[in-house]
Amino acid sequence: MHIGEAINAAVTTVTKDWTAVKKKTQRDQARGEAAFWRYMRGRRRERSIKELAFEHMARAYAQAAGGTGVATSRQVMYQARPLILADMDKALDDQYFCQNLLPRISDLVVVPCPRTGVAP
């Protein structure tokens, strides 16, 4: 046996267990990643801030307006914030809410007058 073959045989013998563990770890990692992506594909899509704001806007406006029927955008935002945050994991930016969401949604949401109960 030549010296190169002897070194190769010695290294293979010494690293045999380590190689087996390393290959198993790589297989397990690949299986773990595959399981993660299977989970992510099956997971329900998170709703957007706009969807959540639309869902809670009428209630938030009614709470903010009280008996007067009129509320500022900031009052509506303070009433809507806990409702929206309960359904999502992200922070709610008050400037984005007041300047982007509220004007778009206020055209779509019809809030009945608290005194008469009649929608405009």
C-alpha positions in Angstrom: 0.0 0.0 0.0 1.3 3.4 -0.9 1.6 6.2 1.5 -1.3 8.2 -0.1 -3.6 5.2 0.2 -2.6 4.8 3.8 -3.4 8.4 4.6 -6.7 8.2 2.8 -7.7 5.1 4.7 -6.6 6.6 8.0 -8.5 9.8 7.4 -11.6 7.9 6.3 -11.6 5.7 9.4 -11.1 8.6 11.7 -13.8 10.9 10.1 -16.3 8.1 9.4 -18.6 8.9 12.4 -18.3 12.7 11.8 -19.2 12.3 8.2 -22.3 10.3 9.0 -23.4 12.9 11.6 -22.8 15.7 9.1 -24.8 14.0 6.4 -27.6 13.3 8.8 -27.7 16.9 9.9 -27.8 18.1 6.3 -30.7 15.7 5.6 -32.6 16.8 8.7 -32.0 20.5 7.8 -33.4 19.9 4.3 -36.4 18.1 5.8 -36.9 20.9 8.3 -36.8 23.5 5.6 -39.3 21.5 3.5 -41.6 21.2 6.5 -41.4 24.9 7.2 -42.3 25.8 3.6 -45.2 23.3 3.6 -46.4 25.0 6.8 -46.1 28.5 5.3 -48.0 27.5 2.1 -50.9 26.2 4.2 -51.0 29.2 6.5 -53.8 31.7 6.1 -52.9 35.0 4.5 -52.5 37.9 6.9 -55.1 40.6 6.3 -53.9 44.0 5.3 -54.2 47.1 7.5 -56.7 48.5 4.9 -58.9 45.4 5.1 -58.9 45.6 8.9 -59.6 49.3 9.0 -62.5 48.9 6.6 -63.9 46.2 8.8 -63.8 48.2 12.0 -64.3 51.8 10.7 -68.1 52.1 11.2 -67.8 51.0 14.8 -64.8 53.2 15.5 -66.5 56.2 14.0 -69.7 55.6 15.9 -67.7 55.4 19.2 -65.7 58.5 18.4 -68.7 60.5 17.4 -70.7 59.6 20.4 -74.1 61.4 20.4 -73.0 64.3 18.2 -72.5 62.3 15.0 -69.3 64.2 14.2 -65.7 63.1 14.9 -62.2 64.2 13.9 -59.9 61.8 12.1 -57.7 61.6 15.2 -60.7 60.6 17.4 -61.7 57.9 14.9 -58.1 56.6 14.8 -57.9 56.4 18.6 -61.1 54.3 18.6 -60.1 52.1 15.7 -56.5 51.5 16.8 -57.2 48.8 19.5 -59.7 47.1 17.2 -57.2 46.9 14.4 -54.2 46.0 16.5 -56.2 43.1 18.1 -56.3 41.5 14.6 -52.7 42.1 13.5 -49.1 41.9 14.6 -47.8 45.2 13.1 -47.8 48.7 14.5 -50.3 51.1 13.2 -48.9 54.5 12.1 -51.3 57.3 13.0 -50.2 59.5 10.1 -50.8 56.7 7.6 -54.2 56.0 9.2 -55.4 59.6 9.2 -54.0 60.7 5.8 -54.4 57.5 3.7 -56.8 55.0 5.2 -59.5 57.3 6.7 -60.1 59.4 3.6 -60.4 56.3 1.3 -62.6 54.4 3.7 -64.8 57.3 4.7 -66.2 57.4 1.1 -67.1 53.7 1.3 -68.4 53.3 4.9 -71.9 54.6 5.6 -72.4 55.4 9.3 -75.9 56.0 10.5 -76.7 59.1 12.5 -76.6 58.2 16.2 -79.7 60.3 17.0 -82.0 59.2 14.2 -80.4 55.8 13.2 -80.8 56.9 9.5 -77.8 56.5 7.1 -77.2 59.6 5.0 
